[in-house]
Amino acid sequence: MNSKDSPRRIRFQLAISAEKYLAFYQGVARDILVRSEDNKSIRFPAGAIRSFLTHEGIFGTFEIQFDENNKLIRVIQINAE
């Protein structure tokens, strides 16, 4: 596998309360906009992080992976806060 085939990765911090995420869950808002650790703006579908939702919300350091066409592959949680 060459570097062109490997996913691109960007890390970011996220702190969304359960109440705030409810707006995404109800469809009022669809996308999450975050600033990466290297200061890039990233927008992705809120559904990509739904599996990380707890009663408190979604908190921690995450990594978004996408292909060469900027298509989302997955979001993984690096650590929880």
Secondary structure, 3 states (H helix, E strand, C coil): CCCCCCCEEEEEEEEEEHHHHHHHHCCCCCEEEEEECCCCEEEEEHHHHHHHCCCCEEEEEEEEEECCCCCEEEEEEEEEC
